[in-house]
Amino acid sequence: MTRRTFAVSALAAFSAGRVVGANDRVRLGWIGSGGRGRQDLATFLKQPDADPVAICDLYEPFRDKAIEMAGGRPKAFGDFRRLLEQKDIDAVIVATPHHWHALIAVPACKFLPALRVW
């Protein structure tokens, strides 16, 4: 890579931050909405570019509370695999107990190859 190529690439990267378009909000799916999941949700709800669109938990009271926190907009799921099938999700938050993280993150990467998993 030459200095000129690098400079053009850097200029393009810096200018991309000023472009407003379809990618100005990140559509999030939540897997796990117990105590920690709701703490994470409360933090993300403060971000203007975060949009929770789906929440998954086996325990309905936790799931319903999280959906209520998000203004009732997110879709409800009891099976994380159904959440991962949704085409309108850009990223997922896996807020499950530690022993479930990998068992959910691996299929998340397989279902949605471009998905960012945090």
C-alpha positions as CSV (number, residue, x, y, z in Angstrom):
1,M,0.0,0.0,0.0
2,T,1.4,3.4,-0.9
3,R,1.1,6.6,1.1
4,R,-1.4,7.9,-1.5
5,T,-3.6,4.8,-1.3
6,F,-3.5,5.0,2.5
7,A,-4.4,8.7,2.5
8,V,-7.4,8.2,0.2
9,S,-8.6,5.2,2.3
10,A,-8.2,7.3,5.5
11,L,-10.1,10.2,4.0
12,A,-12.9,7.9,3.0
13,A,-13.1,6.4,6.4
14,F,-13.2,9.8,8.2
15,S,-15.9,11.1,5.9
16,A,-18.1,8.0,6.4
17,G,-18.8,9.2,9.9
18,R,-20.7,12.2,8.6
19,V,-23.0,10.2,6.3
20,V,-26.5,9.7,7.6
21,G,-28.3,6.8,6.2
22,A,-29.8,3.4,6.9
23,N,-26.9,2.4,9.1
24,D,-27.2,5.2,11.6
25,R,-28.9,2.9,14.1
26,V,-27.9,-0.6,15.2
27,R,-30.8,-3.0,15.5
28,L,-30.1,-5.2,18.5
29,G,-31.3,-8.6,19.6
30,W,-31.1,-9.5,23.3
31,I,-30.6,-13.1,24.4
32,G,-31.1,-13.3,28.1
33,S,-33.1,-10.6,29.9
34,G,-32.6,-11.4,33.6
35,G,-30.8,-9.0,35.9
36,R,-27.6,-8.6,33.9
37,G,-29.5,-8.5,30.6
38,R,-31.8,-5.7,31.8
39,Q,-28.8,-3.8,33.1
40,D,-27.2,-4.0,29.7
41,L,-30.5,-3.1,28.1
42,A,-30.8,0.0,30.3
43,T,-27.3,1.1,29.2
44,F,-28.0,0.6,25.5
45,L,-31.4,2.4,25.7
46,K,-29.4,5.6,26.6
47,Q,-27.6,5.4,23.3
48,P,-29.4,7.2,20.5
49,D,-28.1,4.8,17.8
50,A,-29.2,1.6,19.6
51,D,-32.5,0.1,18.7
52,P,-33.6,-3.1,20.5
53,V,-35.8,-5.0,18.1
54,A,-35.9,-8.5,19.6
55,I,-35.7,-10.0,23.1
56,C,-35.3,-13.6,24.0
57,D,-35.6,-15.3,27.3
58,L,-37.2,-18.6,28.4
59,Y,-38.6,-17.0,31.5
60,E,-41.5,-14.9,30.4
61,P,-41.6,-12.5,33.3
62,F,-37.9,-11.4,32.6
63,R,-38.7,-11.2,28.9
64,D,-41.8,-9.2,29.4
65,K,-40.1,-6.7,31.8
66,A,-37.3,-6.2,29.2
67,I,-39.8,-5.6,26.4
68,E,-41.6,-3.1,28.7
69,M,-38.3,-1.3,29.4
70,A,-37.8,-0.9,25.6
71,G,-41.2,0.7,25.1
72,G,-43.0,-2.5,24.0
73,R,-41.4,-2.4,20.6
74,P,-39.2,-5.5,20.5
75,K,-40.5,-8.9,19.3
76,A,-40.6,-11.6,22.0
77,F,-38.8,-14.9,21.6
78,G,-38.5,-18.0,23.8
79,D,-36.0,-19.7,21.5
80,F,-32.8,-17.8,20.7
81,R,-32.6,-19.7,17.3
82,R,-35.9,-18.0,16.2
83,L,-34.4,-14.6,17.2
84,L,-31.3,-15.3,15.1
85,E,-33.4,-16.1,12.0
86,Q,-34.7,-12.5,12.0
87,K,-33.3,-10.5,9.1
88,D,-33.7,-7.1,10.8
89,I,-31.0,-7.7,13.5
90,D,-27.5,-6.2,13.2
91,A,-26.0,-7.5,16.4
92,V,-26.9,-9.6,19.5
93,I,-26.2,-9.1,23.1
94,V,-25.7,-12.5,24.9
95,A,-26.6,-11.8,28.5
96,T,-27.0,-15.3,29.7
97,P,-25.2,-17.1,32.5
98,H,-21.6,-17.8,31.6
99,H,-22.0,-21.5,30.9
100,W,-24.5,-20.6,28.1
101,H,-22.5,-17.9,26.3
102,A,-20.5,-20.1,23.9
103,L,-23.4,-22.4,23.2
104,I,-25.4,-19.3,22.0
105,A,-22.6,-17.2,20.5
106,V,-21.4,-20.0,18.1
107,P,-24.8,-20.5,16.5
108,A,-25.2,-16.7,16.3
109,C,-22.1,-16.6,14.2
110,K,-23.4,-19.4,12.0
111,F,-26.9,-18.0,11.5
112,L,-25.7,-14.5,10.7
113,P,-22.2,-14.5,9.4
114,A,-22.0,-10.7,9.3
115,L,-23.4,-10.4,12.8
116,R,-21.4,-8.7,15.5
117,V,-21.6,-10.7,18.7
118,W,-20.8,-8.9,22.0
